[in-house]
C-alpha cells in the first residue's frame, strides 16, 4: 500500500516511512498535503481521478 500511495503523490517510500515515524518531516507543501490527507484520505484519488 505504501508503494502505490507514494507513486500517487510522487515521492519515495523511505520519505513516507520517515514521516510516519516522525523521524523527518518536511516543511511547506508536504505539511499541507499531510494535513489534507488527515482530513480526507481519498483526496489524492479524488483530485487525480484515480480510483
C-alpha atoms as a printed R data frame, in Angstrom:
   type eleno elety resid chain resno       x      y       z
1  ATOM     1    CA   UNK     A     1   0.000  0.000   0.000
2  ATOM     2    CA   UNK     A     2   2.824  2.426   0.798
3  ATOM     3    CA   UNK     A     3   4.427  1.872  -2.599
4  ATOM     4    CA   UNK     A     4   1.256  2.610  -4.558
5  ATOM     5    CA   UNK     A     5   0.488  5.642  -2.381
6  ATOM     6    CA   UNK     A     6   3.977  7.103  -2.760
7  ATOM     7    CA   UNK     A     7   3.696  6.704  -6.525
8  ATOM     8    CA   UNK     A     8   0.449  8.675  -6.467
9  ATOM     9    CA   UNK     A     9   1.992 11.554  -4.514
10 ATOM    10    CA   UNK     A    10   5.298 11.318  -6.426
11 ATOM    11    CA   UNK     A    11   7.635 10.603  -3.526
12 ATOM    12    CA   UNK     A    12   9.706  7.675  -2.240
13 ATOM    13    CA   UNK     A    13   8.689  5.059   0.340
14 ATOM    14    CA   UNK     A    14  11.585  5.997   2.634
15 ATOM    15    CA   UNK     A    15  10.278  9.560   2.913
16 ATOM    16    CA   UNK     A    16   6.783  8.325   3.777
17 ATOM    17    CA   UNK     A    17   8.148  5.981   6.432
18 ATOM    18    CA   UNK     A    18  10.180  8.805   7.956
19 ATOM    19    CA   UNK     A    19   7.062 10.998   8.112
20 ATOM    20    CA   UNK     A    20   5.058  8.173   9.715
21 ATOM    21    CA   UNK     A    21   7.743  7.578  12.336
22 ATOM    22    CA   UNK     A    22   8.249 11.327  12.908
23 ATOM    23    CA   UNK     A    23  11.934 10.909  12.053
24 ATOM    24    CA   UNK     A    24  11.847 13.646   9.475
25 ATOM    25    CA   UNK     A    25   9.034 15.903   8.417
26 ATOM    26    CA   UNK     A    26   9.377 18.318   5.551
27 ATOM    27    CA   UNK     A    27   8.198 21.881   5.703
28 ATOM    28    CA   UNK     A    28   5.805 23.689   3.412
29 ATOM    29    CA   UNK     A    29   3.839 21.771   0.789
30 ATOM    30    CA   UNK     A    30   4.306 18.366   2.429
31 ATOM    31    CA   UNK     A    31   2.819 19.622   5.703
32 ATOM    32    CA   UNK     A    32  -0.207 20.860   3.770
33 ATOM    33    CA   UNK     A    33  -0.544 17.558   1.904
34 ATOM    34    CA   UNK     A    34  -0.395 15.557   5.132
35 ATOM    35    CA   UNK     A    35  -2.992 17.827   6.755
36 ATOM    36    CA   UNK     A    36  -5.307 17.375   3.765
37 ATOM    37    CA   UNK     A    37  -4.818 13.617   3.847
38 ATOM    38    CA   UNK     A    38  -5.630 13.613   7.545
39 ATOM    39    CA   UNK     A    39  -8.972 15.256   6.777
40 ATOM    40    CA   UNK     A    40  -9.752 13.202   3.662
41 ATOM    41    CA   UNK     A    41  -7.685 10.091   2.996
42 ATOM    42    CA   UNK     A    42  -9.081  9.781  -0.555
43 ATOM    43    CA   UNK     A    43  -8.161 13.301  -1.656
44 ATOM    44    CA   UNK     A    44  -5.324 12.097  -3.901
45 ATOM    45    CA   UNK     A    45  -7.634  9.757  -5.816
46 ATOM    46    CA   UNK     A    46 -10.412 12.335  -5.974
47 ATOM    47    CA   UNK     A    47  -8.091 15.038  -7.249
48 ATOM    48    CA   UNK     A    48  -6.126 12.945  -9.735
49 ATOM    49    CA   UNK     A    49  -9.097 10.928 -10.951
50 ATOM    50    CA   UNK     A    50  -7.506  7.634  -9.861
51 ATOM    51    CA   UNK     A    51  -9.940  5.088  -8.404
